[in-house]
Amino acid sequence: MRRRTIFKAAAAAAAAAPAAALLGESPAQAYAAYDVAVCEQYHNQIQIYPSSSAWSTSTLKWSFSPGTANGWSNLSDVKFRNTAAFGEVALVTASGGRVGIVDKTTEAAQELNDVLWSATPGNNPHAIERIPNIGAIVVASSGGYLYLYGPTAISDPSTLALVQTISFAGAHGVWWDDVAGKLWAIGQDYARIYTVSGTYRATRLSLSRSISIGAHLGHSLDASYSDSNRLLATDGSKVMTIDKTTYAVTQAYADNSVKSYSQHSSGEGFWVQATGSTYHGDTRNWVSPSVQFFDAAGAKSFTRSLSYGAEFYKARLYNVNFH
């Protein structure tokens, strides 16, 4: 792997890490402890596990199991956000066509009866975000659209309805910048910034800036919780950071097929790099059986997988803050 990390330059410490720590399930040295949310498509669940323990049914902290019918197949994104009316909610998309808001606070193993709102935008939904204070929802679908849903009551997600559709080729990722009060999206060749105007059903997005990422399909957007001025992004050829002030795009890793990359406040990170799976009897080349973790210097540290089978599509730091 060709690598140029921009986070920390402690290469000597990384080189000294024992081989067992680089490849094994159990870290051989101390790392930060945090929770990781994954989109796991073999069992079709959103799951939360601790980074500091091997992943199993005994360490599973929370799950959402919608089944695979009615558009809920191939769960593809999750974010957690705080709301005034319901406390913490999970925002979920499924490539089968469905998106939804899940009331996370009711129990540890949740199903469709915990869904507060859902819609079927179609076109392979890949990412979802909530705009705070106005309760609007934005969905990126890889068929080439951003969908904006506005409510008539912020405290009632069931009042959400489609109010705007924006063409954006290859739309795959969305993230809210709560400092600047703008929405970021990523797709074919560009990351884009949108301003938000209006409230309720009059909410609208307007393109503010397009930032070139090269001739590649942008895939994911996430916050760097170790640097609030950066967004983390991936495309078909690299992991990159985007400076939210200068808009500079910097390559962090030159690796193909990274579906998501996240970073903890310690500087440690993790990704899902699609290596393929045959659990379903055919090759599903967009998933991986493991999540790869990195130390604060950017070197591979350990992996997490499931002994009873996993097809991870995305992994995110479990955090309700936009950062």
Secondary structure as GFF3:
##gff-version 3
##sequence-region A 1 323
A	DSSP	beta_strand	2	3	.	.	.	ID=ss1
A	DSSP	alpha_helix	11	15	.	.	.	ID=ss2
A	DSSP	alpha_helix	19	23	.	.	.	ID=ss3
A	DSSP	beta_strand	35	40	.	.	.	ID=ss4
A	DSSP	beta_strand	45	50	.	.	.	ID=ss5
A	DSSP	beta_strand	62	64	.	.	.	ID=ss6
A	DSSP	beta_strand	75	83	.	.	.	ID=ss7
A	DSSP	beta_strand	87	94	.	.	.	ID=ss8
A	DSSP	beta_strand	99	103	.	.	.	ID=ss9
A	DSSP	beta_strand	109	110	.	.	.	ID=ss10
A	DSSP	three_ten_helix	112	114	.	.	.	ID=ss11
A	DSSP	beta_strand	115	119	.	.	.	ID=ss12
A	DSSP	beta_strand	125	131	.	.	.	ID=ss13
A	DSSP	beta_strand	136	141	.	.	.	ID=ss14
A	DSSP	beta_strand	145	150	.	.	.	ID=ss15
A	DSSP	three_ten_helix	157	159	.	.	.	ID=ss16
A	DSSP	beta_strand	161	167	.	.	.	ID=ss17
A	DSSP	beta_strand	173	177	.	.	.	ID=ss18
A	DSSP	beta_strand	182	186	.	.	.	ID=ss19
A	DSSP	beta_strand	188	197	.	.	.	ID=ss20
A	DSSP	three_ten_helix	200	202	.	.	.	ID=ss21
A	DSSP	beta_strand	204	217	.	.	.	ID=ss22
A	DSSP	beta_strand	220	223	.	.	.	ID=ss23
A	DSSP	beta_strand	230	234	.	.	.	ID=ss24
A	DSSP	beta_strand	239	243	.	.	.	ID=ss25
A	DSSP	beta_strand	249	254	.	.	.	ID=ss26
A	DSSP	beta_strand	258	263	.	.	.	ID=ss27
A	DSSP	beta_strand	269	273	.	.	.	ID=ss28
A	DSSP	beta_strand	290	294	.	.	.	ID=ss29
A	DSSP	beta_strand	300	305	.	.	.	ID=ss30
A	DSSP	beta_strand	312	317	.	.	.	ID=ss31
###
